[in-house]
Amino acid sequence: MSKLKLAIQKSGRLNEGSLTLLKKSGIDINNRRDQLKVTAPNFPLEILYLRNSDIPQYLQDGVVDIGIIGENLLIEKNKNLEVVEKLGFSKCRLSLAIPKEIEAKSASYFKGKKIATSYPNTLRAFLNKQNINCDIHIISGSVEIAPNIGLADGICDVVSSGSTLFKNGLKEIQVILKSEAVLAKSPIISKQKGEILDNLLFRIRAVLRSKNSKYILMNIPNDKIKAVTKILPVLKSPTILPLAQKGWSSLHSVINESQFWKVIDELKASGAEDILIIPIDKMVL
């Protein structure tokens, strides 16, 4: 049977998140130290551990069928690969930064100046749209040091928490793009492997939905059920069970994580009591 070939980062911030997602999707991964290729024993999947910067080209050439990669790198490599799912981890942003003592608040500061970056294509496209002419100095790694040694007036680099910028005396002045881990596929994936990918996506989406949702239980007076039901839009209909106390029911449903506190306030105002919130492991629709 054909196996779907998946490329993930050999080491780094995307590696751990990728392995965690696969394991939560029910895929066993038993790799030994320094092993670069692993076959899942319970799913038709072969995992290749590669350098992050090489994954887009391997996808383009069909050496691998799918890959988990940062959206920022996919844009930088400009391979026009299809993103089949955004995965919600390794969130970051590509930003312009300058020494913190400089009073500037926008990219216009860089007119006629130098920017150090590992993302020249993305930066150049942004600068062209902004009609900003400046010199781009390409660096591989440790971009933050460039202003301190006089190599550039500022940088364009990936930012997560901002702590690395702070430690190097820099501050963000403009975000160029926001990024997260994505699942991208090869343009020449076979029909059979496409069917395996659909199965994998079914599992991954069940995990992602559960991450963004909470199971909620509450006690509610029967005459308030209709009003409370309108507040809970995630599922088609909540589950309602009668309580031993006459005139009361237990209502079960799902709420979106982003709406959590707003929904809770509305539920309490509508008469809900004894509200319990439970994490969801998987959510299959």
KOLBAVO-909498 format. One record per atom (N, C-alpha, C): residue in three letters; x, y, z. Coordinates in steps of 0.02 Angstrom, whole numbers, padded with zeros to 5 digits, always signed. Layout:
ALAXYZ ...
% end
This chain:
MET+00042-00060+00000 MET+00000+00000+00000 MET+00043+00063+00000 SER+00024+00112-00039 SER+00061+00175-00042 SER+00060+00210+00026 LYS+00114+00244+00040 LYS+00118+00283+00102 LYS+00125+00357+00086 LEU+00090+00397+00122 LEU+00094+00470+00114 LEU+00159+00493+00146 LYS+00199+00531+00108 LYS+00263+00555+00134 LYS+00254+00626+00162 LEU+00268+00633+00226 LEU+00261+00696+00261 LEU+00329+00722+00283 ALA+00345+00784+00266 ALA+00407+00816+00288 ALA+00393+00861+00347 ILE+00433+00855+00400 ILE+00429+00902+00456 ILE+00500+00925+00472 GLN+00504+00977+00509 GLN+00568+01006+00528 GLN+00608+00957+00571 LYS+00672+00948+00555 LYS+00715+00902+00592 LYS+00723+00924+00665 SER+00732+00988+00675 SER+00738+01015+00743 SER+00717+01088+00741 GLY+00694+01113+00797 GLY+00672+01183+00799 GLY+00601+01189+00825 ARG+00575+01250+00819 ARG+00510+01265+00851 ARG+00451+01229+00818 LEU+00458+01209+00755 LEU+00403+01175+00721 LEU+00402+01099+00735 ASN+00459+01072+00754 ASN+00465+00999+00763 ASN+00419+00973+00818 GLU+00423+01002+00876 GLU+00384+00978+00933 GLU+00309+00984+00921 GLY+00288+01041+00893 GLY+00217+01051+00880 GLY+00191+01003+00828 SER+00232+00987+00778 SER+00211+00940+00726 SER+00202+00870+00755 LEU+00249+00847+00796 LEU+00245+00781+00825 LEU+00186+00775+00873 THR+00174+00829+00911 THR+00117+00829+00958 THR+00051+00823+00921 LEU+00045+00860+00866 LEU-00017+00858+00826 LEU-00028+00788+00797 LEU+00024+00757+00771 LEU+00018+00691+00742 LEU-00003+00639+00795 LYS+00027+00644+00854 LYS+00011+00597+00907 LYS-00061+00606+00931 LYS-00084+00668+00936 LYS-00153+00681+00955 LYS-00201+00657+00901 SER-00177+00651+00840 SER-00217+00626+00784 SER-00216+00550+00780 GLY-00187+00518+00831 GLY-00188+00445+00835 GLY-00134+00411+00794 ILE-00081+00447+00776 ILE-00028+00418+00736 ILE+00033+00404+00780 ASP+00053+00341+00783 ASP+00110+00322+00824 ASP+00175+00339+00788 ILE+00221+00369+00825 ILE+00286+00388+00797 ILE+00340+00362+00844 ASN+00379+00314+00820 ASN+00432+00285+00861 ASN+00500+00295+00827 ASN+00526+00354+00834 ASN+00590+00368+00801 ASN+00647+00368+00851 ARG+00702+00340+00830 ARG+00762+00339+00872 ARG+00801+00403+00860 ARG+00849+00415+00903 ARG+00891+00474+00898 ARG+00926+00477+00829 ASP+00923+00535+00798 ASP+00955+00549+00733 ASP+00926+00510+00675 GLN+00869+00477+00685 GLN+00836+00442+00629 GLN+00800+00493+00586 LEU+00812+00492+00521 LEU+00786+00543+00476 LEU+00724+00522+00438 LYS+00706+00458+00443 LYS+00646+00433+00410 LYS+00612+00381+00454 VAL+00546+00390+00465 VAL+00509+00346+00509 VAL+00443+00328+00476 THR+00422+00265+00482 THR+00358+00242+00457 THR+00310+00231+00516 ALA+00251+00261+00513 ALA+00202+00252+00566 ALA+00174+00181+00562 PRO+00172+00144+00618 PRO+00148+00075+00616 PRO+00073+00068+00609 ASN+00035+00122+00624 ASN-00038+00117+00625 ASN-00073+00163+00576 PHE-00035+00190+00528 PHE-00064+00235+00478 PHE-00017+00236+00418 PRO-00043+00238+00356 PRO+00001+00238+00297 PRO+00038+00305+00287 LEU+00084+00317+00332 LEU+00120+00382+00333 LEU+00194+00369+00345 GLU+00235+00402+00304 GLU+00307+00401+00312 GLU+00330+00473+00328 ILE+00366+00480+00383 ILE+00387+00546+00405 ILE+00461+00557+00390 LEU+00477+00611+00357 LEU+00546+00629+00341 LEU+00565+00692+00380 TYR+00620+00689+00417 TYR+00644+00746+00455 TYR+00695+00784+00413 LEU+00677+00845+00393 LEU+00717+00883+00346 LEU+00733+00953+00373 ARG+00780+00985+00340 ARG+00793+01056+00356 ARG+00732+01096+00334 ASN+00711+01142+00377 ASN+00651+01180+00364 ASN+00653+01216+00296 SER+00709+01244+00280 SER+00715+01283+00218 SER+00713+01240+00156 ASP+00724+01174+00163 ASP+00723+01129+00105 ASP+00653+01103+00089 ILE+00608+01106+00137 ILE+00542+01074+00128 ILE+00503+01102+00068 PRO+00500+01167+00057 PRO+00462+01192-00001 PRO+00486+01163-00067 GLN+00552+01156-00076 GLN+00577+01129-00139 GLN+00561+01055-00146 TYR+00564+01018-00091 TYR+00546+00946-00093 TYR+00472+00937-00110 LEU+00431+00982-00086 LEU+00360+00980-00103 LEU+00350+00996-00177 GLN+00384+01046-00200 GLN+00378+01066-00270 GLN+00399+01010-00317 ASP+00451+00974-00299 ASP+00478+00920-00341 ASP+00441+00854-00332 GLY+00397+00849-00282 GLY+00360+00787-00270 GLY+00400+00735-00232 VAL+00456+00755-00203 VAL+00496+00708-00162 VAL+00456+00690-00099 VAL+00419+00738-00072 VAL+00371+00725-00018 VAL+00302+00748-00042 ASP+00251+00719-00011 ASP+00182+00735-00032 ASP+00153+00794+00006 ILE+00170+00799+00070 ILE+00145+00853+00112 ILE+00201+00874+00159 GLY+00194+00934+00187 GLY+00244+00958+00234 GLY+00213+01006+00284 ILE+00238+01002+00345 ILE+00219+01051+00397 ILE+00275+01103+00399 ILE+00256+01166+00387 ILE+00306+01218+00379 ILE+00277+01285+00401 GLY+00320+01331+00419 GLY+00297+01398+00436 GLY+00271+01434+00374 GLU+00214+01466+00381 GLU+00184+01502+00324 GLU+00231+01556+00299 ASN+00270+01587+00344 ASN+00316+01640+00325 ASN+00370+01614+00277 LEU+00395+01553+00289 LEU+00445+01524+00244 LEU+00415+01505+00177 LEU+00354+01481+00179 LEU+00320+01463+00117 LEU+00312+01524+00072 ILE+00295+01581+00102 ILE+00287+01643+00065 ILE+00355+01667+00038 GLU+00407+01661+00080 GLU+00473+01683+00061 GLU+00501+01643+00002 LYS+00489+01578+00002 LYS+00515+01535-00051 LYS+00475+01542-00116 ASN+00413+01567-00110 ASN+00372+01584-00169 ASN+00365+01525-00218 LYS+00345+01467-00191 LYS+00338+01407-00233 LYS+00265+01395-00255 ASN+00220+01439-00234 ASN+00149+01433-00253 ASN+00120+01365-00233 LEU+00137+01342-00174 LEU+00112+01278-00148 LEU+00046+01289-00112 GLU+00001+01240-00119 GLU-00064+01247-00088 GLU-00061+01232-00013 VAL-00089+01276+00027 VAL-00097+01265+00099 VAL-00164+01231+00109 VAL-00163+01169+00135 VAL-00226+01133+00144 VAL-00255+01142+00214 GLU-00213+01164+00262 GLU-00240+01176+00329 GLU-00192+01219+00369 LYS-00219+01270+00403 LYS-00179+01307+00452 LYS-00184+01271+00518 LEU-00127+01263+00553 LEU-00124+01216+00608 LEU-00126+01249+00678 GLY-00119+01315+00681 GLY-00131+01349+00744 GLY-00075+01350+00794 PHE-00017+01321+00778 PHE+00040+01325+00825 PHE+00099+01359+00792 SER+00151+01372+00832 SER+00210+01409+00808 SER+00191+01475+00777 LYS+00146+01511+00810 LYS+00125+01576+00783 LYS+00181+01627+00794 CYS+00192+01668+00744 CYS+00243+01719+00747 CYS+00226+01774+00697 ARG+00270+01822+00690 ARG+00259+01876+00643 ARG+00327+01897+00613 LEU+00326+01920+00552 LEU+00385+01947+00520 LEU+00381+02023+00527 SER+00429+02051+00563 SER+00424+02122+00581 SER+00487+02161+00565 LEU+00478+02226+00557 LEU+00534+02272+00553 LEU+00551+02296+00623 ALA+00615+02300+00638 ALA+00636+02323+00704 ALA+00697+02368+00698 ILE+00702+02415+00745 ILE+00757+02463+00746 ILE+00784+02471+00817 PRO+00842+02501+00826 PRO+00867+02514+00894 PRO+00816+02554+00934 LYS+00806+02535+00997 LYS+00752+02562+01038 LYS+00759+02637+01052 GLU+00820+02664+01046 GLU+00829+02735+01061 GLU+00807+02780+01003 ILE+00794+02750+00944 ILE+00774+02790+00886 ILE+00699+02803+00887 GLU+00680+02865+00875 GLU+00609+02884+00875 GLU+00581+02877+00804 ALA+00555+02819+00790 ALA+00523+02806+00725 ALA+00468+02756+00736 LYS+00414+02761+00698 LYS+00356+02718+00709 LYS+00329+02683+00647 SER+00363+02690+00591 SER+00339+02658+00530 SER+00398+02640+00485 ALA+00382+02602+00432 ALA+00432+02578+00385 ALA+00465+02635+00347 SER+00434+02693+00345 SER+00462+02750+00308 SER+00530+02771+00335 TYR+00544+02751+00396 TYR+00610+02765+00427 TYR+00667+02737+00384 PHE+00654+02683+00348 PHE+00707+02648+00313 PHE+00723+02677+00244 LYS+00690+02729+00224 LYS+00705+02759+00158 LYS+00779+02780+00156 GLY+00815+02751+00106 GLY+00885+02767+00098 GLY+00931+02733+00148 LYS+00905+02688+00189 LYS+00946+02655+00240 LYS+00956+02581+00223 LYS+00985+02543+00271 LYS+00999+02472+00261 LYS+00958+02429+00309 ILE+00932+02373+00283 ILE+00895+02324+00324 ILE+00929+02256+00317 ALA+00943+02224+00373 ALA+00970+02157+00373 ALA+00912+02107+00382 THR+00913+02053+00344 THR+00858+02005+00348 THR+00878+01937+00320 SER+00840+01886+00340 SER+00845+01819+00310 SER+00786+01807+00263 TYR+00744+01858+00255 TYR+00683+01852+00214 TYR+00683+01907+00161 PRO+00731+01907+00115 PRO+00737+01961+00066 PRO+00678+01966+00018 ASN+00650+01910-00003 ASN+00595+01913-00052 ASN+00532+01943-00022 THR+00515+01922+00038 THR+00456+01949+00072 THR+00466+02023+00087 LEU+00525+02040+00111 LEU+00540+02110+00127 LEU+00537+02153+00065 ARG+00567+02130+00011 ARG+00569+02169-00051 ARG+00498+02182-00077 ALA+00456+02131-00074 ALA+00387+02139-00098 ALA+00351+02191-00056 PHE+00362+02190+00010 PHE+00331+02238+00055 PHE+00355+02309+00040 LEU+00420+02317+00033 LEU+00449+02383+00021 LEU+00425+02413-00045 ASN+00418+02370-00096 ASN+00394+02394-00161 ASN+00323+02421-00156 LYS+00281+02386-00117 LYS+00212+02409-00107 LYS+00210+02475-00070 GLN+00257+02484-00025 GLN+00260+02546+00014 GLN+00300+02601-00021 ASN+00328+02585-00080 ASN+00368+02633-00118 ASN+00427+02658-00077 ILE+00461+02611-00044 ILE+00519+02628-00003 ILE+00582+02599-00035 ASN+00630+02642-00050 ASN+00694+02621-00078 ASN+00746+02616-00023 CYS+00776+02557-00015 CYS+00830+02549+00034 CYS+00871+02488+00015 ASP+00928+02480+00048 ASP+00972+02423+00035 ASP+00953+02365+00080 ILE+00950+02304+00051 ILE+00935+02244+00089 ILE+00999+02203+00096 HIS+01019+02191+00158 HIS+01079+02151+00172 HIS+01056+02082+00196 ILE+01072+02030+00157 ILE+01048+01963+00172 ILE+01094+01928+00222 ILE+01065+01904+00277 ILE+01102+01869+00329 ILE+01067+01803+00344 SER+01106+01751+00357 SER+01077+01687+00378 SER+01090+01678+00453 GLY+01038+01692+00493 GLY+01043+01683+00565 GLY+01074+01743+00600 SER+01057+01751+00665 SER+01082+01805+00708 SER+01073+01874+00677 VAL+01015+01885+00648 VAL+01002+01949+00615 VAL+01001+02006+00666 GLU+00981+01992+00727 GLU+00972+02045+00777 GLU+01036+02083+00793 ILE+01093+02053+00779 ILE+01156+02086+00796 ILE+01176+02140+00745 ALA+01146+02140+00687 ALA+01167+02184+00632 ALA+01169+02258+00650 PRO+01117+02286+00682 PRO+01121+02357+00699 PRO+01176+02373+00750 ASN+01189+02326+00795 ASN+01239+02338+00848 ASN+01311+02340+00823 ILE+01322+02309+00765 ILE+01390+02308+00738 ILE+01397+02354+00677 GLY+01345+02394+00665 GLY+01347+02443+00611 GLY+01335+02415+00542 LEU+01310+02353+00538 LEU+01298+02322+00473 LEU+01234+02347+00441 ALA+01186+02368+00481 ALA+01121+02391+00454 ALA+01089+02439+00504 ASP+01040+02477+00479 ASP+01004+02524+00521 ASP+00946+02491+00559 GLY+00927+02432+00536 GLY+00873+02395+00568 GLY+00868+02326+00538 ILE+00819+02288+00559 ILE+00813+02219+00535 ILE+00741+02203+00516 CYS+00734+02149+00479 CYS+00670+02119+00465 CYS+00677+02045+00483 ASP+00642+02024+00535 ASP+00652+01956+00558 ASP+00589+01928+00591 VAL+00589+01863+00603 VAL+00534+01829+00636 VAL+00534+01846+00710 VAL+00476+01863+00736 VAL+00468+01881+00807 VAL+00413+01837+00837 SER+00428+01807+00894 SER+00378+01769+00931 SER+00357+01807+00993 SER+00397+01805+01045 SER+00381+01842+01106 SER+00409+01912+01107 GLY+00461+01924+01067 GLY+00494+01989+01067 GLY+00553+01994+01115 SER+00565+01940+01152 SER+00619+01942+01202 SER+00688+01948+01170 THR+00698+01916+01113 THR+00763+01920+01079 THR+00777+01991+01055 LEU+00726+02025+01030 LEU+00735+02095+01011 LEU+00754+02137+01071 PHE+00718+02127+01125 PHE+00730+02166+01186 PHE+00802+02157+01211 LYS+00826+02094+01211 LYS+00893+02080+01235 LYS+00947+02112+01192 ASN+00929+02125+01129 ASN+00978+02156+01083 ASN+00965+02231+01072 GLY+00924+02260+01116 GLY+00913+02332+01113 GLY+00871+02355+01054 LEU+00826+02312+01030 LEU+00785+02329+00973 LEU+00711+02332+00991 LYS+00672+02365+00948 LYS+00599+02368+00957 LYS+00565+02361+00890 GLU+00506+02331+00891 GLU+00466+02324+00830 GLU+00435+02390+00811 ILE+00434+02405+00747 ILE+00397+02465+00725 ILE+00343+02448+00674 GLN+00347+02390+00642 GLN+00294+02372+00594 GLN+00295+02297+00581 VAL+00235+02268+00581 VAL+00227+02197+00564 VAL+00214+02191+00489 ILE+00254+02150+00455 ILE+00246+02139+00383 ILE+00194+02085+00369 LEU+00199+02030+00407 LEU+00149+01976+00399 LEU+00146+01934+00462 LYS+00089+01901+00472 LYS+00081+01855+00528 LYS+00083+01784+00501 SER+00111+01739+00541 SER+00123+01672+00517 SER+00107+01620+00571 GLU+00096+01558+00549 GLU+00087+01501+00593 GLU+00106+01438+00554 ALA+00109+01382+00587 ALA+00123+01319+00553 ALA+00064+01302+00507 VAL+00081+01278+00447 VAL+00029+01258+00399 VAL+00047+01190+00370 LEU-00004+01157+00344 LEU+00007+01094+00308 LEU+00000+01110+00234 ALA+00054+01101+00197 ALA+00055+01115+00125 ALA+00064+01050+00087 LYS+00038+01048+00025 LYS+00044+00986-00014 LYS+00079+00997-00080 SER+00107+00944-00106 SER+00141+00945-00171 SER+00090+00953-00227 PRO+00108+00989-00280 PRO+00062+00996-00337 PRO+00055+00933-00378 ILE+00098+00882-00365 ILE+00096+00821-00405 ILE+00079+00760-00362 ILE+00042+00770-00310 ILE+00021+00714-00267 ILE-00027+00669-00304 SER-00020+00604-00297 SER-00062+00556-00333 SER-00132+00553-00303 LYS-00179+00525-00341 LYS-00248+00519-00318 LYS-00253+00475-00256 GLN-00216+00419-00256 GLN-00217+00373-00200 GLN-00190+00406-00137 LYS-00136+00443-00144 LYS-00108+00477-00086 LYS-00152+00535-00064 GLY-00188+00564-00112 GLY-00236+00617-00095 GLY-00291+00591-00050 GLU-00311+00528-00061 GLU-00362+00497-00018 GLU-00335+00486+00053 ILE-00271+00467+00058 ILE-00240+00459+00124 ILE-00236+00527+00159 LEU-00220+00579+00120 LEU-00217+00646+00147 LEU-00285+00668+00175 ASP-00339+00652+00139 ASP-00406+00669+00163 ASP-00420+00636+00231 ASN-00398+00574+00238 ASN-00406+00539+00302 ASN-00366+00572+00357 LEU-00305+00592+00341 LEU-00263+00626+00389 LEU-00293+00693+00409 LEU-00318+00730+00360 LEU-00349+00795+00374 LEU-00410+00788+00418 PHE-00449+00735+00408 PHE-00508+00722+00450 PHE-00487+00717+00523 ARG-00432+00681+00536 ARG-00408+00674+00605 ARG-00381+00740+00633 ILE-00341+00774+00591 ILE-00311+00837+00614 ILE-00364+00889+00630 ARG-00415+00894+00588 ARG-00468+00943+00599 ARG-00508+00929+00662 ALA-00516+00865+00678 ALA-00550+00846+00741 ALA-00510+00871+00800 VAL-00444+00866+00796 VAL-00400+00890+00850 VAL-00403+00967+00854 LEU-00399+01001+00797 LEU-00398+01074+00796 LEU-00464+01103+00822 ARG-00521+01072+00803 ARG-00586+01096+00827 ARG-00591+01090+00903 SER-00565+01035+00930 SER-00569+01025+01002 SER-00527+01076+01040 LYS-00472+01096+01009 LYS-00427+01145+01041 LYS-00460+01213+01048 ASN-00504+01229+01002 ASN-00537+01294+01002 ASN-00606+01294+01034 SER-00625+01237+01064 SER-00693+01231+01092 SER-00691+01203+01163 LYS-00743+01216+01201 LYS-00751+01190+01269 LYS-00821+01159+01276 TYR-00823+01104+01313 TYR-00888+01073+01328 TYR-00916+01106+01390 ILE-00979+01125+01388 ILE-01009+01163+01442 ILE-01073+01128+01468 LEU-01079+01124+01534 LEU-01138+01095+01566 LEU-01165+01147+01616 MET-01230+01151+01622 MET-01259+01199+01669 MET-01329+01177+01689 ASN-01352+01202+01745 ASN-01421+01192+01766 ASN-01460+01255+01749 ILE-01522+01245+01724 ILE-01560+01302+01699 ILE-01635+01291+01713 PRO-01670+01343+01733 PRO-01743+01337+01741 PRO-01774+01321+01673 ASN-01824+01280+01672 ASN-01855+01260+01608 ASN-01881+01318+01568 ASP-01905+01370+01602 ASP-01932+01427+01565 ASP-01878+01472+01535 LYS-01814+01456+01549 LYS-01758+01495+01521 LYS-01721+01457+01466 ILE-01742+01395+01453 ILE-01706+01353+01404 ILE-01702+01386+01335 LYS-01757+01412+01311 LYS-01758+01442+01244 LYS-01709+01500+01239 ALA-01708+01543+01291 ALA-01664+01601+01290 ALA-01591+01580+01292 VAL-01575+01530+01333 VAL-01506+01507+01340 VAL-01483+01472+01277 THR-01526+01434+01244 THR-01509+01399+01183 THR-01486+01447+01128 LYS-01515+01506+01125 LYS-01495+01556+01075 LYS-01425+01583+01086 ILE-01400+01576+01148 ILE-01333+01602+01164 ILE-01278+01553+01143 LEU-01297+01489+01132 LEU-01248+01436+01118 LEU-01252+01415+01045 PRO-01214+01448+01000 PRO-01221+01437+00928 PRO-01177+01384+00897 VAL-01134+01351+00937 VAL-01083+01308+00906 VAL-01113+01243+00878 LEU-01152+01206+00917 LEU-01183+01144+00894 LEU-01253+01158+00867 LYS-01280+01108+00830 LYS-01347+01117+00802 LYS-01399+01127+00856 SER-01392+01090+00910 SER-01441+01094+00965 SER-01409+01068+01028 PRO-01420+01100+01086 PRO-01392+01075+01148 PRO-01429+01012+01172 THR-01397+00974+01216 THR-01429+00916+01248 THR-01463+00941+01312 ILE-01526+00922+01322 ILE-01564+00944+01381 ILE-01589+00883+01419 LEU-01571+00878+01483 LEU-01592+00822+01525 LEU-01628+00848+01587 PRO-01685+00817+01604 PRO-01723+00840+01663 PRO-01685+00825+01728 LEU-01688+00871+01776 LEU-01660+00860+01842 LEU-01712+00832+01889 ALA-01689+00806+01946 ALA-01735+00781+01997 ALA-01778+00838+02025 GLN-01749+00897+02028 GLN-01786+00956+02052 GLN-01834+00979+01998 LYS-01897+00982+02015 LYS-01949+00999+01967 LYS-01938+01069+01938 GLY-01949+01076+01872 GLY-01943+01141+01840 GLY-01872+01158+01818 TRP-01825+01111+01827 TRP-01755+01124+01809 TRP-01729+01070+01762 SER-01680+01089+01720 SER-01648+01042+01674 SER-01573+01054+01673 SER-01537+01003+01651 SER-01465+01009+01640 SER-01454+01017+01565 LEU-01419+01068+01546 LEU-01408+01084+01475 LEU-01334+01074+01459 HIS-01319+01037+01405 HIS-01251+01022+01384 HIS-01240+01049+01313 SER-01184+01081+01302 SER-01169+01107+01235 SER-01095+01120+01228 VAL-01076+01156+01176 VAL-01007+01173+01161 VAL-01003+01247+01147 ILE-00950+01280+01172 ILE-00939+01350+01157 ILE-00870+01360+01128 ASN-00862+01412+01089 ASN-00798+01428+01059 ASN-00754+01462+01111 GLU-00690+01442+01112 GLU-00642+01469+01160 GLU-00639+01546+01157 SER-00641+01574+01097 SER-00635+01646+01089 SER-00695+01684+01117 GLN-00752+01650+01124 GLN-00813+01682+01150 GLN-00827+01664+01223 PHE-00779+01630+01254 PHE-00790+01599+01320 PHE-00820+01647+01371 TRP-00785+01700+01388 TRP-00808+01743+01443 TRP-00870+01783+01426 LYS-00876+01803+01363 LYS-00937+01838+01342 LYS-00998+01793+01349 VAL-00991+01730+01328 VAL-01046+01682+01332 VAL-01064+01667+01405 ILE-01013+01657+01446 ILE-01026+01642+01517 ILE-01065+01698+01550 ASP-01047+01760+01537 ASP-01083+01818+01565 ASP-01156+01818+01543 GLU-01167+01803+01479 GLU-01235+01802+01452 GLU-01276+01745+01482 LEU-01244+01687+01492 LEU-01279+01630+01521 LEU-01301+01644+01593 LYS-01257+01674+01631 LYS-01273+01690+01701 LYS-01330+01741+01704 ALA-01328+01790+01659 ALA-01380+01840+01658 ALA-01447+01811+01637 SER-01445+01754+01601 SER-01507+01722+01578 SER-01534+01669+01626 GLY-01501+01661+01683 GLY-01526+01615+01735 GLY-01489+01550+01743 ALA-01434+01539+01706 ALA-01396+01477+01712 ALA-01359+01475+01779 GLU-01355+01416+01808 GLU-01320+01406+01872 GLU-01276+01344+01868 ASP-01229+01339+01916 ASP-01186+01280+01921 ASP-01153+01263+01854 ILE-01121+01312+01824 ILE-01091+01303+01757 ILE-01024+01267+01763 LEU-01016+01213+01724 LEU-00954+01176+01722 LEU-00924+01180+01651 ILE-00858+01188+01648 ILE-00823+01191+01584 ILE-00772+01133+01581 ILE-00775+01094+01527 ILE-00732+01035+01520 ILE-00694+01038+01454 PRO-00628+01025+01456 PRO-00590+01022+01393 PRO-00615+00965+01348 ILE-00607+00974+01283 ILE-00627+00923+01233 ILE-00564+00893+01202 ASP-00559+00828+01202 ASP-00501+00795+01174 ASP-00504+00792+01097 LYS-00561+00772+01070 LYS-00572+00770+00998 LYS-00642+00795+00984 MET-00653+00824+00925 MET-00719+00848+00907 MET-00732+00830+00834 VAL-00772+00778+00823 VAL-00786+00753+00756 VAL-00856+00775+00735 LEU-00860+00811+00679 LEU-00925+00835+00654 LEU-00946+00796+00593 
% end
